[in-house]
Amino acid sequence: MSILFVLNATLAMGGVFFVVLATLQPSALVKEGAEGVGALFYARMYAAKAVPLCVLAAVIPFLTTGAVPGLCLLGAALSQAMDSAIGLGRRNLRQVVGGTVATVLHALVAVLIW
């Protein structure tokens, strides 16, 4: 179970890396329409929500168990599932695969700590 917790934390912190990258340089992850004030604004809005959720998903399995931590991880899993769906719509295989793996792992750890 500890290995799953470490994998979960690694994926969540990987999410933080990509959020920070998108905030600093949106064109690194999105090719079309990534320039301009609007893209930077939305990248920052996304980061404001995603960074705390990713950090929570990374640390909560190590801190406590029960329904509330399980629900937090299910929320992170849902967020990753939505990222995957967005990637699917954009035909971005990297986003689909990464989001799907994170979705499954977050959900699995949520069930384990519930």
C-alpha positions as CSV (number, residue, x, y, z in Angstrom):
1,M,0.0,0.0,0.0
2,S,2.9,2.4,0.7
3,I,4.1,2.0,-2.9
4,L,0.7,3.1,-4.1
5,F,0.8,6.1,-1.8
6,V,4.2,7.1,-3.1
7,L,3.1,6.6,-6.8
8,N,0.0,8.7,-6.0
9,A,2.1,11.5,-4.5
10,T,4.5,11.4,-7.4
11,L,1.7,11.7,-10.0
12,A,0.1,14.5,-8.0
13,M,3.3,16.4,-7.7
14,G,3.9,15.8,-11.4
15,G,0.6,17.6,-11.9
16,V,1.9,20.5,-9.9
17,F,5.0,20.7,-12.2
18,F,2.8,20.9,-15.3
19,V,0.5,23.5,-13.7
20,V,3.5,25.7,-12.9
21,L,4.9,25.2,-16.4
22,A,1.6,26.1,-17.9
23,T,1.4,29.2,-15.7
24,L,4.9,30.4,-16.5
25,Q,4.8,29.5,-20.2
26,P,1.4,28.4,-21.6
27,S,2.9,27.8,-25.0
28,A,5.0,24.9,-23.6
29,L,1.9,22.8,-23.3
30,V,-0.6,24.3,-25.8
31,K,0.4,25.3,-29.2
32,E,-2.6,27.2,-30.6
33,G,-3.9,30.3,-28.8
34,A,-1.3,30.1,-26.0
35,E,-0.1,33.6,-26.4
36,G,-1.7,36.7,-25.0
37,V,-3.1,37.9,-21.8
38,G,-6.2,35.7,-21.9
39,A,-4.2,32.5,-22.0
40,L,-2.0,33.6,-19.1
41,F,-5.1,34.6,-17.1
42,Y,-6.8,31.2,-17.5
43,A,-3.5,29.3,-16.8
44,R,-3.2,31.3,-13.5
45,M,-6.9,30.6,-12.7
46,Y,-6.3,26.9,-13.3
47,A,-3.2,26.9,-11.2
48,A,-5.0,28.6,-8.3
49,K,-7.3,25.6,-8.1
50,A,-5.1,22.8,-9.3
51,V,-2.0,23.3,-7.1
52,P,-3.8,23.0,-3.8
53,L,-5.8,20.0,-5.0
54,C,-2.6,18.3,-6.2
55,V,-0.8,19.0,-3.0
56,L,-3.8,17.7,-1.0
57,A,-4.0,14.5,-3.1
58,A,-0.2,14.0,-2.6
59,V,-0.1,14.3,1.2
60,I,-3.5,13.2,2.5
61,P,-3.0,9.4,2.2
62,F,0.1,9.7,4.5
63,L,-1.8,11.8,7.1
64,T,-5.2,10.1,7.7
65,T,-7.8,7.7,6.6
66,G,-11.6,7.7,6.4
67,A,-14.4,9.2,4.3
68,V,-13.2,12.8,4.2
69,P,-9.7,11.9,2.8
70,G,-11.2,9.4,0.5
71,L,-13.6,12.1,-0.9
72,C,-10.7,14.5,-1.3
73,L,-8.9,11.9,-3.5
74,L,-12.1,11.1,-5.4
75,G,-12.3,14.9,-6.1
76,A,-8.8,14.8,-7.4
77,A,-9.6,11.7,-9.5
78,L,-12.6,13.5,-11.0
79,S,-10.5,16.5,-11.8
80,Q,-8.0,14.3,-13.6
81,A,-10.8,12.5,-15.5
82,M,-12.0,15.9,-16.7
83,D,-8.5,16.8,-17.8
84,S,-8.3,13.5,-19.7
85,A,-11.6,14.3,-21.4
86,I,-10.4,17.7,-22.4
87,G,-7.2,16.1,-23.8
88,L,-9.3,13.6,-25.7
89,G,-11.3,16.5,-27.3
90,R,-8.1,18.2,-28.3
91,R,-6.5,14.9,-29.5
92,N,-3.7,15.3,-27.0
93,L,-2.5,11.8,-26.2
94,R,-0.1,12.8,-23.5
95,Q,-2.9,14.6,-21.6
96,V,-5.2,11.7,-22.0
97,V,-2.8,9.0,-20.8
98,G,-1.4,11.1,-17.9
99,G,-4.8,12.1,-16.7
100,T,-6.2,8.6,-17.0
101,V,-3.4,7.1,-15.0
102,A,-3.7,9.7,-12.3
103,T,-7.5,9.2,-12.3
104,V,-7.2,5.5,-11.7
105,L,-4.4,5.8,-9.1
106,H,-6.2,8.6,-7.1
107,A,-9.4,6.5,-7.1
108,L,-7.6,3.3,-6.1
109,V,-5.9,5.1,-3.2
110,A,-9.2,6.7,-2.2
111,V,-10.8,3.3,-1.9
112,L,-7.8,2.0,0.1
113,I,-7.9,4.8,2.7
114,W,-11.7,5.0,3.0
